[in-house]
């Protein structure tokens, strides 16, 4: 008698974390986990709440990026806030499009 085989689909993502601190690594893990959840949930309220949380996590990742640390001589310039505002403006402009970002290179 043979045992049933279970095939699971998975996607392994490898990220070079050499220049990331512990918080940035946790953010990447949380974003990937929540993104998968948003893409697979079938509950309406969960879909909306999780989507909002995902966007907040991405904004947190942008805010915690190393870019502002590298440009600390311009500490009076709020690069991360400007990057988030630009991203929101860009997203708002593209909301009506069928595809935001082409997936094929």
C-alpha positions in Angstrom: 0.0 0.0 0.0 1.5 3.3 -1.0 1.1 6.5 0.9 -0.7 9.3 -0.8 1.6 12.0 -2.0 0.8 15.6 -1.3 2.1 18.2 -3.7 2.3 21.7 -2.4 3.0 24.7 -4.5 5.4 27.1 -3.0 7.5 30.0 -4.1 10.9 30.5 -2.6 12.1 34.1 -2.6 15.7 34.8 -1.8 16.6 38.3 -0.6 20.2 39.6 -0.1 19.9 41.0 3.5 23.5 42.0 3.8 22.7 45.7 4.2 19.4 45.2 6.2 19.0 45.5 9.9 16.8 43.1 12.0 13.8 45.4 11.7 14.0 45.6 7.9 14.3 41.8 7.7 11.2 41.4 9.8 9.3 44.0 7.7 10.1 42.0 4.5 8.9 38.7 6.1 5.7 40.4 7.4 5.0 42.1 4.0 5.5 38.8 2.1 3.2 36.9 4.5 0.5 39.6 4.4 0.7 40.0 0.7 0.1 36.3 0.2 -2.8 36.5 2.6 -4.3 39.5 0.7 -4.0 37.6 -2.5 -5.7 34.5 -1.2 -8.4 35.6 1.3 -12.0 35.2 0.4 -13.4 37.3 3.2 -14.4 40.9 2.2 -13.7 42.6 5.5 -10.4 40.7 5.9 -9.4 41.7 2.3 -9.9 45.4 3.0 -8.4 45.5 6.5 -5.4 43.3 5.4 -4.9 45.5 2.3 -4.8 48.6 4.4 -2.3 47.0 6.8 -0.1 45.9 3.9 0.0 49.4 2.5 1.0 50.7 5.9 3.8 48.1 6.2 5.1 49.1 2.8 5.1 52.7 3.8 7.0 51.7 7.0 9.6 49.9 4.8 10.0 53.0 2.6 10.3 55.2 5.7 12.9 52.8 7.3 14.9 52.4 4.1 18.7 53.1 4.2 18.4 55.9 1.7 17.7 58.6 4.3 20.6 57.3 6.4 23.0 57.6 3.5 21.9 61.2 2.8 22.0 62.3 6.5 23.9 65.5 5.6 20.6 66.7 4.2 18.8 65.8 7.5 16.4 68.7 7.0 15.0 67.1 3.9 12.3 64.5 4.7 13.2 62.1 1.9 11.1 59.2 3.2 8.0 61.3 3.6 8.5 62.7 0.1 9.0 59.2 -1.3 5.7 58.0 0.3 3.8 61.0 -0.9 5.1 60.5 -4.4 4.2 56.8 -4.3 0.6 57.7 -3.2 0.3 60.3 -5.9 1.5 57.8 -8.5 -0.8 55.1 -7.2 -3.7 57.5 -7.3 -3.0 58.4 -10.9 -2.9 54.7 -11.9 -6.0 53.5 -10.1 -8.1 53.4 -13.2 -5.6 51.3 -15.2 -6.1 47.6 -15.7 -2.5 46.9 -14.8 -0.4 49.1 -12.5 3.0 47.7 -13.4 3.8 45.5 -16.3 5.0 42.1 -15.0 7.0 41.1 -18.1 10.4 42.6 -18.7 
